[in-house]
Amino acid sequence: MRVSGYIFGAALLVLTNPAMALTFKSGQTISGGDASAPPITPDLMAACEPASLTPHPTETLQALSFNIRYDSGDTGHNGWATRAPKVASIFTKYDVDFGGLQEVLHHQLDWLEENLPAYHFVGVGRDDGVEAGEYAPIFFRKDMFELIETDTIWLSETPTEAGSKGWDAALPRIATFATLRHKPSGEVMLLGSAHYDHRGTQARQNSGKVIQDYITAQRATYDMPLRVLVGDFNDIPNSSTTNAIERQNCLFDSRRMADNNIGPNSTWNGFRSIEAYRRIDYIFMNPALPVASHIIDDERIKGGYPSDHLPVITVMSAPQ
């Protein structure tokens, strides 16, 4: 992948923003505030197991996290019929290997499966654990990964109860996981796609522990040296939400791990303009492989954004 071959609408921003609390038009308040993604501190690294994978000298893996915006029924410029090809183009543009999506309704998933035949998608609707409500599906290249197992958990006090809401959450929230085998190397990885609540502060803080419990259980069954969690976490860097993920799971914001950071300091555009300091979509991973680049793609396609969120891409070394 040639990262330098892409032109983005905003220059690389490296900013240190003091601790803040921001209230957005939706009524959501989020706190924290290091948009520049500081280096991972030694005390955080010391709590994690050392890297056990040998990076391939030339091959890379491209991961994608993308909240594609549910189909609201809009038939205009921001409607799904117009946006769907734009969403699919991101997969091709970055030669994506695996990742997760959010706010995907069942018919949108059907469209993606039909139009992206190289990928396998897994997940369930959050309302009933079958097809109702939004998915947070996992996807991966069929020729590169083998599915071992998949689960969806609800980010609540009862993670196996379909449709359950946790704590002060406004809506049911889920995380979908897939245990995968990387065919070229034989290594096993755990991939998760999560969508945290947009209003419930307590729910966002506690969701990290629900995810931690699931990851701990999976690691007791499988040797999985690579673990990646992507998603819309509805909170900004250095917040209690993101800190919980990093400290509880040894999964770090890949922007902090990357040799190169490309794109704005936000992943939210609301179909209008990019709102500064609102980086709420992430690719977290354990420090098992070097990360070459972290990209937030702010390009408009044919005059419009593919979604009200910006896609996030991480380029990492492939395991050897």
Residue pairs with C-beta under 8 A, 6 or more apart in sequence:
1 60
1 62
1 94
1 95
1 315
3 260
3 262
3 292
3 293
3 295
3 315
6 93
6 262
6 295
6 297
6 299
7 299
8 262
8 263
8 295
8 297
8 298
8 299
9 298
9 299
9 300
10 263
10 264
10 274
10 298
12 261
12 262
12 263
13 35
13 36
13 263
13 264
13 265
14 36
14 261
15 35
15 36
15 265
16 34
16 35
16 36
16 38
17 33
17 34
17 35
17 36
17 265
17 277
18 33
19 31
19 32
19 33
19 238
20 31
20 32
20 33
20 277
21 29
21 30
21 31
22 29
22 30
22 31
22 33
22 236
22 277
22 278
23 29
24 30
24 275
24 278
25 270
26 198
27 199
28 198
28 199
28 234
29 201
30 234
30 235
30 236
30 239
30 241
30 280
31 235
31 236
31 239
31 240
32 235
32 236
32 237
32 238
32 239
32 240
32 241
32 242
32 243
33 236
33 237
33 238
33 239
33 277
34 237
34 238
35 236
35 237
35 265
35 266
35 277
35 279
36 265
37 237
37 253
37 255
37 256
37 261
37 294
38 256
39 256
40 252
40 256
40 257
40 287
44 246
44 247
44 250
44 252
45 287
47 247
47 250
48 250
48 286
48 287
49 250
51 225
51 287
51 288
51 289
52 225
52 288
53 187
53 225
53 226
53 288
53 289
53 319
53 320
54 319
54 320
55 289
55 290
55 317
55 318
55 319
55 320
56 185
56 317
56 318
56 319
56 320
57 320
59 184
59 317
59 318
59 320
60 292
60 315
60 316
60 317
60 318
61 97
61 98
61 289
61 315
61 316
61 317
61 318
62 94
62 95
62 96
62 97
62 313
62 314
62 315
63 96
63 97
63 98
63 99
63 228
63 230
63 254
63 283
63 285
63 313
63 314
63 316
64 90
64 91
64 94
64 96
64 98
64 99
64 100
64 230
64 311
64 312
64 313
65 99
65 100
65 101
65 102
65 193
65 230
65 231
65 232
65 281
65 282
65 283
65 311
65 312
66 87
66 90
66 99
66 100
66 101
66 102
66 281
66 307
66 309
66 311
66 312
67 101
67 102
67 103
67 195
67 232
67 281
67 307
67 308
67 309
68 83
68 87
68 101
68 102
68 103
68 104
68 108
68 306
68 307
68 309
69 78
69 83
69 103
69 307
69 308
69 309
70 103
70 104
70 105
70 108
70 134
71 79
71 80
71 105
71 107
71 108
72 79
72 80
73 79
74 80
75 81
76 82
77 303
77 304
78 271
78 304
78 308
80 108
82 304
83 304
83 306
83 307
84 108
84 111
84 112
84 115
85 115
86 301
86 302
86 304
86 305
86 306
87 112
87 306
87 307
88 112
88 115
88 116
89 301
89 306
90 96
90 297
90 306
90 311
91 116
91 119
93 297
94 295
94 313
96 313
97 140
97 141
97 144
97 145
98 138
98 139
98 140
98 141
98 144
98 145
98 180
98 191
98 228
99 138
99 139
99 140
99 191
99 193
99 230
99 283
100 136
100 137
100 138
100 139
100 176
100 191
100 192
100 193
100 194
100 230
100 231
101 112
101 135
101 136
101 137
101 139
101 193
102 134
102 136
102 193
102 194
102 195
102 231
102 232
103 134
103 195
103 232
104 112
104 123
104 134
104 135
104 136
104 137
105 125
105 133
105 134
105 135
106 125
106 131
106 132
106 135
109 121
109 123
109 135
109 137
112 119
112 121
112 139
113 119
113 121
116 139
118 141
118 142
118 143
119 139
119 140
119 141
119 142
120 139
120 140
120 141
120 142
120 145
120 147
121 137
121 138
121 139
122 137
122 138
122 139
122 147
122 150
122 176
122 178
123 135
123 136
123 137
123 138
123 150
123 152
123 176
123 193
124 130
124 131
124 135
124 152
124 162
124 174
124 176
125 131
125 132
125 133
125 134
125 135
126 133
126 134
126 135
126 136
126 152
126 154
126 163
126 171
126 172
126 173
126 174
127 133
127 162
127 163
127 172
128 162
128 163
129 152
129 162
129 163
130 162
133 163
133 172
134 195
135 176
136 152
136 174
136 175
136 176
136 193
136 194
136 195
136 231
137 176
137 193
138 150
138 176
138 177
138 178
138 191
138 192
138 193
140 147
140 178
140 180
140 191
143 183
144 182
144 183
144 184
145 180
145 181
145 182
145 183
146 180
146 181
146 183
147 178
147 179
147 180
148 178
148 179
148 180
148 181
148 188
148 222
149 178
149 179
150 176
150 177
150 178
150 179
151 176
151 177
151 214
152 174
152 175
152 176
152 177
153 159
153 160
153 174
153 175
153 177
153 210
153 211
153 214
154 160
154 161
154 162
154 163
154 164
154 166
154 172
154 173
154 174
155 166
155 169
155 173
155 174
155 175
155 194
155 196
155 197
155 203
155 206
155 207
155 210
155 211
156 164
156 165
156 166
156 167
156 169
156 172
156 173
156 203
156 210
157 164
157 166
157 167
158 164
159 210
159 213
159 214
163 172
164 172
165 171
165 172
165 173
165 203
166 173
166 197
166 200
166 203
166 206
166 207
166 210
167 200
167 202
167 203
167 206
168 197
168 199
168 200
168 201
168 202
168 203
169 197
169 199
169 200
169 203
170 197
170 198
170 199
170 200
171 197
171 198
173 194
173 195
173 196
173 197
173 203
173 207
174 194
174 195
175 192
175 193
175 194
175 195
175 207
175 210
175 211
175 214
175 229
175 231
176 192
176 193
176 194
177 190
177 191
177 192
177 193
177 214
177 218
178 190
178 191
178 192
179 188
179 189
179 190
179 191
179 218
179 222
179 224
180 188
180 189
180 190
180 191
181 187
181 188
181 189
182 188
182 189
182 226
182 318
182 319
184 318
185 318
185 319
185 320
187 225
187 226
187 319
188 222
188 223
188 224
188 225
188 226
189 224
189 225
189 226
189 227
189 228
190 215
190 218
190 219
190 222
190 224
190 226
190 227
190 228
191 227
191 228
191 229
191 230
192 211
192 215
192 227
192 228
192 229
192 230
192 231
193 229
193 230
193 231
194 207
194 211
194 229
194 230
194 231
194 232
194 233
195 231
195 232
195 234
196 203
196 204
196 207
196 231
196 232
196 233
196 234
196 235
196 241
197 203
197 204
197 207
197 234
198 234
201 240
204 233
204 234
204 235
204 240
204 241
205 240
205 241
205 244
207 241
208 241
208 244
208 245
208 248
208 249
209 244
209 248
211 229
211 245
211 248
211 249
212 248
212 249
215 227
215 249
218 224
225 286
225 288
225 319
226 285
226 286
226 288
226 289
226 319
227 249
227 251
227 285
227 286
227 288
228 251
228 283
228 284
228 285
229 245
229 249
229 251
229 283
229 284
229 285
230 282
230 283
230 284
230 312
231 281
231 282
232 280
232 281
232 309
233 241
233 242
233 245
233 280
233 281
233 282
234 241
234 280
235 241
235 242
235 280
236 242
236 277
236 278
236 279
236 280
237 253
237 255
237 279
242 253
242 282
245 251
245 284
246 252
246 253
246 284
249 284
249 286
250 286
250 287
251 284
251 285
251 286
252 284
252 285
252 286
252 287
253 282
253 283
253 284
254 282
254 283
254 284
254 285
254 291
254 294
254 314
254 316
255 261
255 279
255 282
255 294
257 285
257 287
257 290
257 291
257 294
258 291
258 292
258 293
258 294
258 314
259 290
259 291
259 292
259 293
260 292
260 293
260 294
261 293
261 294
262 293
262 294
262 295
262 296
263 295
263 296
263 297
263 298
263 310
264 274
264 276
264 296
264 298
264 310
265 276
265 277
265 279
266 274
266 275
266 276
266 277
266 278
266 279
266 296
266 310
267 278
267 279
267 280
267 281
267 296
267 309
267 310
267 312
268 274
268 275
268 278
268 280
268 308
268 309
268 310
269 275
269 298
269 305
269 308
269 309
269 310
270 308
271 304
271 305
271 308
274 298
274 310
279 296
280 309
281 309
281 310
281 312
282 312
283 294
283 312
283 313
283 314
285 291
285 314
285 316
288 319
289 316
289 317
289 318
289 319
290 316
290 317
291 314
291 315
291 316
291 317
292 315
292 316
292 317
293 313
293 314
293 315
294 312
294 313
294 314
294 315
295 312
295 313
295 314
295 315
296 310
296 311
296 312
297 310
297 311
297 312
297 313
298 310
